[in-house]
Amino acid sequence: MSLIWKLLRQNISIPQFVGFFFSNLLGMFIVLFGFQFYRDVLPVFTQTDSFMKSEYVIINKKISATTTLSGRINTFSKSEIADIENQKFVKSVGSFTSTNYKVDAAMGVNGVSILNTELFFESIPDAFVDAPSDQWHYTPGETTVPVVLPKSYITMYNFGFAQTHSLPKISDGLAGMIDINIYANGNGRHGEFKGKVIGFSSRLSSILVPEAFMKWSNGYFAPGTSDEPTRLMLDVSDPTDSRLAQYIDNNGYETQTDNGNVAKMASFLKFMVLIVVIIGLTISALSFYILMLSIYLLVQKNSYKLENLLLIGYSPSSVARPYQWLTIGLNAGVLIIALALLWAVRNTYLDVLLTLLPDIDDVSFIPTALLGLALLMVVSMINVVVIRHKVLTLWKNKD
């Protein structure tokens, strides 16, 4: 084979093969990037809340300029709650209860203060909180209160404060790193508590505490106050049920978390990735055409030498093999460099994703590498067959 290669390599056009290499590299990288990026980003839209089941829907009354000026109340009356409970698609209803006293809180991480502000707590019936009973409970008189923080708090901390102050990023597994000192004032009384963060929820916009603590603290710091709820938690059979959407719209309600929008965003992501992959495949197909054209021109230039080699007894397979190994080597080099580039680019955008969502599932890189290997095998096999066919044509015409 070395002798054959020495004879045939003289007419190889380096610029043509360089053009094929880089165009194929671009196409391969785009295809693999689209596939891996889709797998990495999809959990952002599909991950479930660790404390709220997907069947739970939070609703409130719409607030507009008209309702504000007219002085209409945006709370739910007992009759409205009873009407919601009587709907066939609703299994149960839980009311959000808010603090009726002043609450100040100081948050810190590793001894560094990150927040000092006035806050308000909310609670819902414990049945709606998917947390272990040994973590989610409170006995009147205790100074430690379990809390669930909105995930937006942690996103702001990780994306802004942690980076500028060289502090560790926080995920669900590191919730215990957060220190919360709670100061309650009302009815001429003052109380200090230690907040124990047990996790984060993307469904909440306020800090959640156990219902037992809310009932006791409102009775202790704000006795005699009783407000109607402004938000309700619905346990429904199917959050996408059209009857639910119609009922909410007909009664002037709105959902705090729109599962439909999430589904639309996931579908849009799929569509965009599909376009990217199609572009990558198109570029790869054009580069394949460039390679085949280069091989055909090379074979044509060497046709006299090839015919002589065939006449003196070399088989078509041995004559075609140098070209076949050349294309396989080029394709393998393209795959290796494409995977290396993708690995570097992926590490860059994963840092941003992990900052926004520290507890996002780690997606394996292996399926992408296998996809690239499959593309390598398919393209190389086509190259091998086409080159062999061209040499066989010369061999048949040598007579």
C-alpha positions in Angstrom: 0.0 0.0 0.0 2.9 2.3 0.7 4.1 2.0 -2.9 0.6 2.7 -4.3 0.3 5.7 -1.9 3.6 7.2 -3.1 2.3 7.0 -6.7 -1.1 8.4 -6.1 -0.5 11.2 -3.6 1.4 13.4 -6.0 -1.7 14.9 -7.5 -3.5 15.5 -4.2 -4.9 19.1 -3.9 -4.2 20.3 -0.4 -6.5 23.4 -0.6 -9.5 21.2 -1.7 -9.0 18.8 1.3 -8.5 21.7 3.7 -11.7 23.2 2.4 -13.5 19.9 3.0 -12.0 19.5 6.5 -13.1 22.9 7.8 -16.5 22.9 6.2 -17.2 19.4 7.5 -15.9 20.5 10.9 -18.3 23.4 11.0 -21.3 21.1 10.0 -20.4 18.4 12.5 -19.9 21.0 15.3 -23.3 22.6 14.6 -25.1 19.3 14.6 -23.5 18.1 17.8 -23.8 21.4 19.5 -27.5 21.6 18.8 -28.1 18.1 20.1 -26.1 18.6 23.3 -27.4 22.1 24.0 -31.0 20.8 23.7 -30.3 18.0 26.2 -28.6 20.5 28.6 -31.3 23.2 28.5 -34.4 21.1 28.3 -34.4 20.3 32.1 -34.7 24.1 32.7 -38.2 23.8 31.2 -39.2 20.3 32.4 -37.8 20.0 35.9 -40.4 19.6 38.6 -40.6 21.6 41.8 -39.2 19.7 44.8 -41.9 21.0 47.2 -45.0 21.6 44.9 -46.5 18.8 42.8 -47.1 19.6 39.1 -50.9 19.0 39.8 -50.9 22.1 42.0 -52.1 25.4 40.5 -51.8 28.7 42.3 -54.5 31.3 41.4 -55.3 34.8 42.4 -57.7 37.5 41.2 -56.5 39.8 38.4 -55.4 43.2 39.5 -55.8 46.0 37.0 -56.1 49.8 37.0 -59.9 49.5 37.0 -60.0 47.3 40.0 -57.5 49.4 41.9 -59.4 52.7 41.2 -62.8 51.1 42.0 -61.5 49.8 45.4 -62.6 46.2 44.6 -61.1 43.6 46.9 -58.9 41.0 45.4 -59.4 38.5 48.3 -61.4 35.2 48.0 -64.6 35.0 50.0 -65.8 31.8 51.6 -68.5 31.5 48.9 -66.0 31.8 46.1 -63.7 29.2 47.7 -66.7 26.9 48.1 -67.6 27.3 44.5 -64.0 26.4 43.4 -64.1 23.3 45.6 -67.3 22.2 44.0 -65.7 22.1 40.5 -65.3 18.5 39.2 -61.7 19.1 38.1 -60.6 20.3 41.5 -59.6 17.8 44.1 -59.0 20.2 47.0 -58.3 23.8 47.8 -55.7 25.3 50.2 -55.6 29.0 51.2 -52.5 31.0 51.5 -52.2 32.7 54.9 -50.0 35.8 55.4 -48.4 37.3 58.5 -50.4 40.1 60.1 -47.5 41.5 61.9 -44.1 43.1 61.0 -41.3 40.7 60.1 -37.7 41.8 59.6 -35.1 39.3 58.5 -31.3 39.2 58.1 -29.8 36.6 55.7 -26.2 35.6 55.5 -23.9 33.0 53.9 -20.7 31.9 55.6 -21.0 34.8 58.0 -21.4 37.4 55.2 -24.6 39.4 55.3 -26.5 39.3 52.0 -29.9 40.7 52.9 -31.5 42.9 55.6 -35.0 43.8 54.9 -38.7 43.7 55.9 -40.4 40.6 54.7 -43.6 38.7 55.0 -44.2 35.0 55.3 -47.0 32.9 53.9 -48.2 29.4 54.7 -50.5 26.8 53.1 -51.9 23.6 54.6 -49.1 21.1 55.2 -50.8 18.6 52.9 -49.8 20.8 50.0 -46.1 20.9 50.9 -44.2 17.9 49.7 -41.6 17.8 52.5 -40.7 15.2 55.1 -42.7 15.6 58.3 -39.6 15.6 60.4 -38.4 18.7 58.6 -41.6 20.5 58.0 -43.1 21.0 61.5 -43.3 23.6 64.2 -44.2 23.4 67.9 -45.2 26.7 69.6 -42.4 27.9 71.8 -39.6 26.7 69.5 -37.1 29.3 68.3 -36.2 27.4 65.1 -38.6 27.8 62.1 -38.3 25.7 58.9 -38.6 27.8 55.8 -38.8 27.3 52.0 -37.3 30.1 50.0 -38.3 31.2 46.5 -35.8 30.0 43.9 -35.6 33.5 42.5 -33.9 34.6 45.7 -31.1 32.0 45.2 -30.8 32.8 41.4 -30.2 36.5 42.2 -27.7 35.5 44.9 -25.8 33.0 42.7 -25.8 35.2 39.6 -24.9 38.4 41.3 -23.8 38.5 44.9 -21.9 35.2 45.0 -19.7 36.1 42.0 -18.9 39.6 43.1 -18.1 38.6 46.7 -16.3 35.2 45.9 -18.9 33.3 47.9 -20.0 29.7 47.2 -23.0 29.1 44.9 -25.9 27.5 46.6 -28.0 24.6 45.5 -30.7 22.5 47.2 -28.1 20.3 48.8 -26.4 23.4 50.3 -29.5 25.1 51.6 -28.2 24.7 55.2 -25.4 27.2 54.4 -28.0 30.1 54.6 -28.4 31.8 57.9 -31.7 33.6 58.5 -32.4 35.6 61.7 -36.1 36.5 62.0 -37.4 39.4 64.1 -41.1 39.5 64.7 -42.9 42.6 66.2 -46.6 43.1 66.9 -49.1 43.6 69.7 -46.3 45.2 71.8 -44.4 42.0 71.7 -41.0 41.1 70.1 -39.7 37.6 69.1 -36.5 36.3 67.6 -36.3 33.1 65.6 -33.8 31.2 63.6 -34.8 30.3 60.1 -33.8 26.8 58.9 -33.8 26.6 55.1 -34.9 23.2 53.9 -35.0 24.0 50.2 -36.2 26.2 47.4 -39.3 26.4 45.3 -39.8 27.9 41.8 -43.6 28.1 42.4 -43.4 30.6 45.3 -42.9 34.3 45.3 -42.7 34.6 49.1 -41.1 32.8 52.0 -43.1 29.8 53.1 -43.4 28.7 56.8 -45.3 25.8 58.4 -49.0 26.4 58.9 -48.6 25.7 62.7 -46.1 28.6 63.0 -48.3 31.0 61.0 -51.4 30.2 63.2 -49.4 30.6 66.5 -47.5 33.7 65.4 -50.6 35.6 64.1 -52.4 34.7 67.3 -49.4 35.9 69.4 -48.2 39.0 67.6 -51.5 40.0 65.9 -54.5 38.6 67.9 -58.0 39.2 66.6 -56.9 39.7 63.0 -58.3 37.5 60.3 -57.9 38.2 56.6 -59.4 36.5 53.7 -56.8 34.8 51.4 -55.6 36.6 48.2 -54.2 33.4 46.7 -55.3 29.8 46.6 -53.6 26.5 45.9 -55.7 24.1 43.8 -55.0 20.4 43.6 -56.4 19.6 40.2 -56.7 16.4 38.1 -55.0 17.9 35.1 -53.4 21.3 35.0 -53.9 21.5 31.2 -57.7 20.7 31.4 -59.5 23.2 29.2 -62.4 23.4 31.8 -59.9 24.7 34.3 -58.6 27.4 32.0 -62.1 28.4 31.0 -63.2 28.6 34.6 -60.3 30.7 35.6 -60.8 33.1 32.7 -64.6 33.4 33.2 -64.2 34.3 36.9 -61.4 36.9 36.4 -58.7 34.7 38.0 -55.2 34.1 36.8 -52.6 31.5 37.5 -49.3 32.5 39.0 -47.4 29.8 37.1 -48.5 29.1 33.6 -47.6 25.5 32.6 -48.9 26.3 29.1 -46.2 28.9 28.6 -43.5 26.5 29.8 -44.7 23.9 27.3 -44.7 26.6 24.5 -41.1 27.6 25.5 -40.0 23.9 25.4 -41.7 23.5 22.0 -40.0 26.6 20.7 -36.6 25.3 22.0 -37.2 22.0 20.0 -38.0 24.0 16.9 -34.9 26.2 17.1 -32.7 23.2 17.8 -34.2 21.5 14.8 -33.4 24.4 12.6 -29.8 24.5 13.9 -29.4 20.7 13.2 -30.8 21.1 9.7 -28.3 23.9 9.0 -25.5 21.7 10.3 -26.6 18.7 8.2 -26.8 21.0 5.1 -23.2 22.2 5.7 -22.0 18.6 6.2 -23.8 17.5 3.0 -22.0 20.3 1.1 -18.7 19.4 2.6 -19.3 15.8 1.6 -20.0 16.9 -1.9 -16.7 18.8 -1.9 -14.8 15.7 -0.7 -16.4 13.5 -3.4 -15.6 16.1 -6.0 -12.0 16.2 -4.8 -11.7 12.4 -4.8 -13.2 12.2 -8.3 -10.8 14.9 -9.6 -7.9 13.1 -7.9 -8.9 9.7 -9.4 -9.3 11.4 -12.8 -5.8 12.9 -12.6 -4.4 9.5 -11.6 -6.5 7.4 -14.0 -3.5 6.5 -16.1 -1.5 5.3 -13.0 -4.6 3.5 -11.7 -5.1 1.7 -14.9 -1.5 0.6 -15.0 -1.7 -0.7 -11.4 -4.8 -2.6 -12.2 -3.1 -4.1 -15.4 -0.1 -5.3 -13.5 -2.2 -7.3 -11.0 -3.3 -4.9 -8.2 -6.9 -5.5 -7.1 -9.5 -2.7 -7.2 -9.7 -2.9 -3.4 -5.9 -2.3 -2.9 -6.0 0.6 -5.3 -9.0 2.2 -3.7 -7.7 1.7 -0.1 -5.4 4.7 0.1 -8.3 7.1 -0.9 -10.6 5.3 1.5 -8.2 5.6 4.4 -7.6 9.3 3.5 -11.3 10.1 3.8 -11.7 8.0 7.0 -8.7 9.8 8.6 -10.2 13.2 7.6 -13.6 12.3 9.0 -12.1 11.0 12.3 -10.0 14.2 12.7 -13.1 16.3 12.1 -15.0 14.3 14.8 -12.2 14.6 17.4 -11.8 18.3 16.9 -15.6 18.9 16.9 -16.0 17.1 20.2 -13.1 19.0 21.7 -14.6 22.3 20.7 -18.0 21.3 21.9 -16.6 20.3 25.3 -14.9 23.7 25.7 -18.0 25.6 24.6 -20.3 23.5 26.8 -18.2 24.1 29.9 -18.7 27.9 29.2 -22.5 27.9 28.9 -22.9 25.3 31.7 -21.3 27.8 34.1 -24.1 30.2 33.3 -26.8 27.5 33.6 -25.4 26.2 37.0 -25.4 29.8 38.2 -29.0 30.3 37.4 -30.1 26.7 38.4 -27.5 25.1 40.7 -29.6 22.0 41.2 -30.1 21.3 37.5 -29.5 17.7 36.5 -26.1 16.9 35.0 -26.6 15.6 31.5 -24.2 13.0 30.1 -21.9 13.9 27.2 -21.7 10.3 26.0 -24.9 10.3 23.8 -23.5 13.3 21.9 -20.2 11.5 21.4 -22.1 8.4 20.2 -24.1 10.5 17.8 -20.9 11.9 16.3 -19.4 8.4 16.0 -22.6 7.3 14.2 -22.3 10.2 11.8 -18.6 9.4 11.2 -19.4 5.7 10.4 -22.3 6.6 8.0 -20.3 9.3 6.1 -17.1 7.1 6.0 -19.1 4.1 4.8 -20.6 6.2 2.0 -17.1 7.5 1.1 -15.7 4.0 1.0 -18.5 2.7 -1.3 -18.3 5.7 -3.7 -14.5 5.5 -4.0 -14.6 1.8 -4.6 -17.3 2.2 -7.2 -15.2 4.8 -9.1 -12.1 2.5 -9.1 -14.2 -0.5 -10.2 -15.4 1.7 -13.1 -11.8 2.2 -14.2 -11.1 -1.5 -13.8 -14.0 -2.5 -16.0 -13.1 0.0 -18.6 -9.4 -0.9 -18.7 -10.1 -3.5 -21.5 
